Amino acid sequence: VLTAQPCISDASQASNTIFVFNYQSPWCGGQDLTNMHSLSGSILRATNPDIDFTLVELNQFPSLVFKPYLSGWDVTTSVPSNTYTLHHPEGDVMKISIDDNQPVSASYPVTGYVANGFWRILRWDTGTTEHGSSGGPLFDQNGRLRGTLTGGAATCSNPANDYFAKLNKMFSITTINDTHLRPWLDPISSGATIVNGRDPYGYNL
């Protein structure tokens, strides 16, 4: 599980986190579904505050009834043609925000982060993020992960200026195993830069 560094920043927090699945609803408003699932605990694998990410490994693999999906990813430097994010604004059920345009390569407007390490969403065309959306994934036009939300200025009244830490920067920002993603996303050193997502239980179906 990949998230923003302030969400899980050390081994103790990783081991005490409860991971909730399928916290979503078929309605924009109204009642929420109750068929949620959860798992408790994880192992901290890598974290880095300079690019704002934490990677943990769940203590248990989600069962088939959770309907998990293993995200594909892209660590090339190509600019997505359009993007979308799945997130939980203010802790609400899952929301989707869509930007029909290309993100811009940028630096986060707060000191302490790696330069040009973020995708800047100029304005969401559909939806918006809010506090609580941090760590949400940024997917490109191919449905592959390209980054995670660090923060920004987006609100319901002005859904503009969000910053997502670039996955390709997380991939190779250092050479220390517990501070970058390469040894965890490509443990056999295949050199892969693009991997498609998959349903881990697809063969059963």
Backbone hydrogen bonds in HBPLUS format (Angstrom, degrees):
<---DONOR---> <-ACCEPTOR-->    atom                        ^
c    i                          cat <-CA-CA->   ^        H-A-AA   ^      H-
h    n   atom  resd res      DA  || num        DHA   H-A  angle D-A-AA Bond
n    s   type  num  typ     dist DA aas  dist angle  dist       angle   num
A0056-VAL N   A0001-VAL O   2.99 MM  55  5.34 162.8  2.02 148.9 154.1     1
A0003-THR N   A0054-THR O   2.95 MM  51  5.40 158.1  2.00 155.3 162.2     2
A0054-THR N   A0003-THR O   2.90 MM  51  5.40 144.7  2.02 145.3 144.3     3
A0007-CYS N   A0004-ALA O   3.11 MM   3  5.57 140.4  2.28 110.2 121.1     4
A0014-ALA N   A0010-ASP O   3.04 MM   4  6.33 158.3  2.09 150.8 157.7     5
A0015-SER N   A0011-ALA O   2.96 MM   4  6.16 157.0  2.02 147.9 153.0     6
A0016-ASN N   A0012-SER O   3.15 MM   4  6.31 133.3  2.38 140.7 152.6     7
A0016-ASN N   A0013-GLN O   3.22 MM   3  5.16 134.4  2.44  94.8 107.2     8
A0042-SER N   A0014-ALA O   3.01 MM  28  5.20 117.6  2.41 114.0 127.7     9
A0041-GLY N   A0017-THR O   2.83 MM  24  5.29 167.8  1.84 163.7 167.3    10
A0019-PHE N   A0039-LEU O   2.77 MM  20  5.21 162.9  1.79 165.1 167.4    11
A0039-LEU N   A0019-PHE O   2.89 MM  20  5.21 146.8  2.00 140.5 151.4    12
A0021-PHE N   A0037-HIS O   2.68 MM  16  5.08 169.7  1.69 151.3 153.4    13
A0037-HIS N   A0021-PHE O   3.15 MM  16  5.08 162.0  2.19 136.5 140.7    14
A0094-MET N   A0023-TYR O   2.95 MM  71  6.22 165.7  1.97 147.9 151.7    15
A0059-ASN N   A0041-GLY O   3.19 MM  18  5.71 162.0  2.22 133.7 128.7    16
A0043-ILE N   A0057-GLU O   2.80 MM  14  5.13 155.4  1.86 141.1 148.4    17
A0057-GLU N   A0043-ILE O   2.89 MM  14  5.13 158.1  1.94 142.9 149.6    18
A0045-ARG N   A0055-LEU O   2.91 MM  10  5.58 160.4  1.95 153.7 155.4    19
A0046-ALA N   A0055-LEU O   3.19 MM   9  5.10 160.4  2.23 139.4 140.3    20
A0055-LEU N   A0046-ALA O   2.69 MM   9  5.10 166.4  1.71 159.1 160.7    21
A0047-THR N   A0178-ASP O   2.97 MM 131  6.29 156.6  2.03 140.6 137.0    22
A0048-ASN N   A0053-PHE O   3.00 MM   5  5.65 155.7  2.06 158.5 159.8    23
A0052-ASP N   A0048-ASN O   2.86 MM   4  5.74 113.7  2.31 137.1 155.7    24
A0053-PHE N   A0048-ASN O   3.27 MM   5  5.65 150.9  2.36 133.2 141.7    25
A0114-VAL N   A0050-ASP O   2.90 MM  64  5.67 158.7  1.95 154.5 153.2    26
A0066-PHE N   A0063-SER O   3.03 MM   3  5.56 152.6  2.11 113.6 121.9    27
A0067-LYS N   A0064-LEU O   2.95 MM   3  5.37 154.1  2.02 113.2 121.3    28
A0070-LEU N   A0198-ARG O   2.91 MM 128  5.33 157.6  1.96 169.1 163.4    29
A0198-ARG N   A0070-LEU O   2.93 MM 128  5.33 150.3  2.02 142.7 152.4    30
A0145-LEU N   A0072-GLY O   2.84 MM  73  6.03 177.6  1.84 131.3 130.5    31
A0073-TRP N   A0195-VAL O   2.80 MM 122  5.34 140.4  1.96 139.9 152.8    32
A0195-VAL N   A0073-TRP O   2.90 MM 122  5.34 164.2  1.93 157.8 161.3    33
A0074-ASP N   A0145-LEU O   3.16 MM  71  6.18 152.9  2.24 166.9 159.1    34
A0075-VAL N   A0193-THR O   2.84 MM 118  5.23 167.1  1.85 157.5 162.0    35
A0083-THR N   A0099-ASP O   3.05 MM  16  5.33 157.4  2.10 151.1 157.6    36
A0099-ASP N   A0083-THR O   2.92 MM  16  5.33 179.5  1.92 152.6 152.5    37
A0084-TYR N   A0139-PHE O   3.04 MM  55  5.40 145.8  2.16 141.4 148.6    38
A0139-PHE N   A0084-TYR O   2.84 MM  55  5.40 174.8  1.85 171.0 170.3    39
A0085-THR N   A0097-SER O   2.92 MM  12  5.37 152.9  1.99 150.0 158.0    40
A0097-SER N   A0085-THR O   3.04 MM  12  5.37 159.3  2.09 148.9 155.4    41
A0087-HIS N   A0095-LYS O   3.02 MM   8  5.43 157.6  2.07 147.0 153.3    42
A0095-LYS N   A0087-HIS O   2.78 MM   8  5.43 158.1  1.83 156.2 163.5    43
A0091-GLY N   A0088-HIS O   3.03 MM   3  5.02 148.4  2.13 131.4 124.0    44
A0092-ASP N   A0089-PRO O   2.89 MM   3  5.45 164.6  1.91 120.7 125.9    45
A0090-GLU N   A0131-HIS O   2.54 MM  41  5.41 156.6  1.59 155.0 162.3    46
A0098-ILE N   A0126-THR O   2.81 MM  28  5.00 156.2  1.86 142.2 150.2    47
A0125-ASP N   A0098-ILE O   2.78 MM  27  5.79 137.2  1.97 143.9 157.7    48
A0126-THR N   A0098-ILE O   3.06 MM  28  5.00 154.2  2.12 145.7 146.6    49
A0104-VAL N   A0120-ARG O   2.96 MM  16  4.99 163.8  1.98 137.3 141.7    50
A0120-ARG N   A0104-VAL O   2.71 MM  16  4.99 168.0  1.72 150.0 154.2    51
A0106-ALA N   A0118-PHE O   2.88 MM  12  5.30 159.5  1.92 153.7 155.5    52
A0118-PHE N   A0106-ALA O   3.07 MM  12  5.30 149.7  2.16 167.0 164.7    53
A0166-LYS N   A0117-GLY O   2.84 MM  49  5.65 172.6  1.85 147.9 147.0    54
A0119-TRP N   A0164-PHE O   2.69 MM  45  5.03 159.5  1.73 149.5 153.8    55
A0164-PHE N   A0119-TRP O   2.86 MM  45  5.03 164.9  1.88 145.4 150.5    56
A0121-ILE N   A0162-ASP O   2.79 MM  41  5.08 159.2  1.83 147.4 154.1    57
A0162-ASP N   A0121-ILE O   3.17 MM  41  5.08 153.0  2.25 133.5 141.2    58
A0161-ASN N   A0122-LEU O   3.18 MM  39  4.88 150.8  2.27 104.3 112.6    59
A0124-TRP N   A0159-PRO O   2.83 MM  35  5.58 162.4  1.86 166.9 173.0    60
A0133-SER N   A0130-GLU O   2.99 MM   3  5.66 153.8  2.05 142.7 144.6    61
A0136-GLY N   A0133-SER O   2.98 MM   3  5.72 149.2  2.08 145.9 150.5    62
A0135-GLY N   A0149-LEU O   2.80 MM  14  4.76 163.0  1.83 130.7 136.6    63
A0149-LEU N   A0136-GLY O   2.86 MM  13  5.25 151.6  1.94 143.7 153.0    64
A0138-LEU N   A0147-GLY O   2.75 MM   9  5.00 150.9  1.83 144.6 140.7    65
A0146-ARG N   A0138-LEU O   2.68 MM   8  5.50 159.4  1.72 176.5 175.9    66
A0140-ASP N   A0144-ARG O   2.95 MM   4  5.56 151.3  2.04 144.3 151.4    67
A0143-GLY N   A0140-ASP O   2.92 MM   3  5.29 164.0  1.94 119.6 121.9    68
A0167-LEU N   A0146-ARG O   2.86 MM  21  5.17 166.0  1.88 131.5 128.2    69
A0148-THR N   A0165-ALA O   3.14 MM  17  5.35 140.7  2.30 134.2 144.7    70
A0165-ALA N   A0148-THR O   2.75 MM  17  5.35 137.4  1.92 169.4 155.3    71
A0150-THR N   A0163-TYR O   2.89 MM  13  5.82 172.9  1.90 157.0 159.5    72
A0151-GLY N   A0163-TYR O   3.43 MM  12  5.54 162.1  2.46 142.8 147.4    73
A0163-TYR N   A0151-GLY O   2.76 MM  12  5.54 155.7  1.82 163.9 169.9    74
A0153-ALA N   A0161-ASN O   2.78 MM   8  5.50 159.2  1.83 156.2 159.9    75
A0155-THR N   A0158-ASN O   3.08 MM   3  5.02 154.2  2.15 106.5 114.0    76
A0158-ASN N   A0155-THR O   3.23 MM   3  5.02 130.1  2.49  91.0 104.2    77
A0160-ALA N   A0158-ASN O   2.79 MM   2  5.65 137.9  1.97 110.1  96.6    78
A0169-LYS N   A0166-LYS O   3.21 MM   3  5.36 134.7  2.43  98.1 109.7    79
A0170-MET N   A0166-LYS O   3.20 MM   4  6.59 155.5  2.26 146.2 152.8    80
A0171-PHE N   A0167-LEU O   2.96 MM   4  6.12 140.7  2.12 145.9 157.1    81
A0173-ILE N   A0169-LYS O   3.00 MM   4  5.44 111.0  2.49 153.1 161.7    82
A0181-LEU N   A0170-MET O   2.97 MM  11  5.85 157.2  2.02 132.4 137.5    83
A0182-ARG N   A0171-PHE O   3.23 MM  11  4.90 137.1  2.43 125.3 126.1    84
A0179-THR N   A0176-ILE O   2.93 MM   3  5.55 160.3  1.97 132.2 132.6    85
A0184-TRP N   A0181-LEU O   2.90 MM   3  5.39 143.1  2.04 118.4 129.9    86
A0185-LEU N   A0181-LEU O   2.87 MM   4  5.96 159.7  1.91 166.2 171.1    87
A0186-ASP N   A0182-ARG O   2.84 MM   4  5.51 153.6  1.91 148.5 155.5    88
A0189-SER N   A0186-ASP O   3.05 MM   3  5.39 164.4  2.07 117.7 120.7    89
A0202-GLY N   A0199-ASP O   3.04 MM   3  5.07 167.7  2.06 114.1 115.6    90
A0204-ASN N   A0201-TYR O   2.93 MM   3  5.54 145.0  2.06 116.1 126.0    91
A0205-LEU N   A0202-GLY O   3.05 MM   3  5.30 148.8  2.15 105.2 114.6    92
